[in-house]
């Protein structure tokens, strides 16, 4: 590796990390504003212009707060749990392409932290399956009944929905014939019948819906936020967390929401492709501007999917635990399996 | 020191220490989490051998699925610290250590008999670890039968587990 390559890599990691953290802070504000709109309230409007600095005030408050750790808690794991959660939410960004490769001064720059990874989607599933430890360990180490119940619920829930999530992607992988995330995005760049973008959501609508529902469950968001169901479990797995450690869980939740939205945008909505616009001669000639356009398209798609997450949270009541398990195992799992098998059969019929 | 070697040393130490922690710690959760760390460092070791697919599957299956279940069960039963056994049975311990050493030696011997080493960093090693070549090998005529047999065994185990949990089957 040349020094220049290492420098570019470090710059990419730096930018992604900071955009992610600030983005998560603003999604918190966006959720509060949108939920206020849903409930005919005003929402935060005191800090900065129309409350635009509210998130920073909240973070400052969390930093200043005392960090209380219960005496009977397992000190090591109590400390480790929020770190696991946030580390995995950040690590998953390494395979997501933000724009197509472009050339600056004879140097090809690929806007992915780990470009050309052969097992990209499997890595995504593997890392996100590790995310469950953060919440379970948090619940267990707090040495509190409610925390433990929250941790157990989330462990059971995440194992159940991980299965449907992985299966829902199989159909998409079969159609694409690749596990490489960059390649999947490139393959979604054309058009069908000359006008419909070749997005996977049009080929695999059932796969996308299952992935969407599983994503709600994996991020522990309403309607599946049983791990922190307030009426039953006080605060669930983060009952005994305060100060910055609670802040990390909070950040992790919103980070996961952005991440899942970015994933869906990448895998099902054509990733960074900006249909029609990027075919204009102007963008074809100017690679840097095209990359800027693509980053914009990717951010827009992610933003729209984040909106769906928030919209669903404030529209649908929380599931009961047995309903959650029934939905996961008796509805989503068979449909995902059927979807995978049907896709395989149809593909084989077309190709032979 | 090359990058590969540096990574190997770090990951090997991590793997060895976490493996020791699994059996030396009293707290069952600490043991389980050390095992997770061990699996992750093993996955890293596979990566230094260019076995991307193996590394990811190691994390997905062992660290991400099996160990989550183990942690889940430990938490559900709320196991406490393990107490030291009252009587030290040194004869039994000696037999156990001897047997495991013999098993380890047999495994190493068996592996050296069937392994066909490929030079590290060669193009062959790069290709071998990729998901496409693993898939082609698995579904080739040489391995497809054992592969299908293994999935049948897994299916039988799954059905067996369901039957065991449903005591009053009509």
Interface residues (C-beta under 8 A of the other chain):
Chain A: X74 X77 X117 X118 X119 X122 X123 X125 X126 X127 X129 X130 X132 X133 X136 X137 X139 X140 X148 X151 X152 X155 X156 X158 X159 X162 X179
Chain B: X27 X29 X30 X33 X36 X40 X52 X53 X56 X57 X59 X60 X63 X64 X65 X68 X69 X71 X72 X75 X76 X78 X130 X131 X132
